[in-house]
Amino acid sequence: GGDYDGGLKYSEAVFAGGGGSCIDVYTGHPYAGVRYFGEGQRPMWPVFNQERRKELDTLAMLKAHGGRQRFWVGEKGWGLHVDADPLSSYSRDFARCLVQSMVIAHSVPGVERYFWFIEEGCNEGGYEYGLFRHEQPLPAALAYATAARLLHGAAPVRSIERPDSLQAHAFAAPGGQGTVVLWAEGDPARLTADAMPAAWTATDFLGGPLASGDLGQALSLPLTHSPI
């Protein structure tokens, strides 16, 4: 894992002492300090957790020590209270948060893989990290599958991050297709374009259709905290 809350001091010491020669893959765990969804909880979401900066800091550390190691997000997750209804706002926020974290990690060139902590279970004081409950998928499982389908094989192109407003992450997919994942980190907003340069389709964070248009048609999409 990686000691992100301490500024990677332990990892820096390991590499500075020559320990990097024993490491093929650095599997950092950039967890949020507060990571529970449920009544009365205020979890840290990915942007507030500065996940992109943490991942860039990791790559800079590896480069400073020769850059031989590969970098995976080796373990990541948030927890949902076991009593939360699977279709509750807490459960859907849990799913939205997961997609944001996956997208941010995938937007950083050099982050090769992203591993969610566990498929089902791991109870911490009533909160579980799993994407399934009693062998049934939560919305987070569908969100994970949707993000993985859209981003698999896609290369990061550009990210626009304004911590209090827009998040936009663009990817080039095989076959010449492009994918942009957007959300409003702060107040709701609207994305507009007078004439789109190609046909397009917009889906929600669970893969459901929102809108579509043809080459040259206008675009107008509401942006909220839900990735589209």
Secondary structure as UniProt FT lines:
FT   HELIX           4..6
FT   HELIX           9..16
FT   TURN            17..18
FT   HELIX           19..22
FT   STRAND          25..28
FT   STRAND          36..37
FT   TURN            39..40
FT   TURN            46..50
FT   HELIX           51..64
FT   TURN            65..66
FT   STRAND          70..76
FT   STRAND          79..81
FT   TURN            82..83
FT   TURN            86..87
FT   HELIX           89..106
FT   TURN            109..110
FT   STRAND          111..116
FT   STRAND          123..124
FT   TURN            125..126
FT   STRAND          127..128
FT   STRAND          132..133
FT   TURN            134..135
FT   STRAND          136..137
FT   HELIX           139..151
FT   TURN            152..153
FT   STRAND          155..161
FT   TURN            163..164
FT   STRAND          166..172
FT   HELIX           174..176
FT   STRAND          178..184
FT   STRAND          189..193
FT   STRAND          200..203
FT   TURN            205..206
FT   STRAND          209..213
FT   TURN            215..216
FT   STRAND          219..223
//
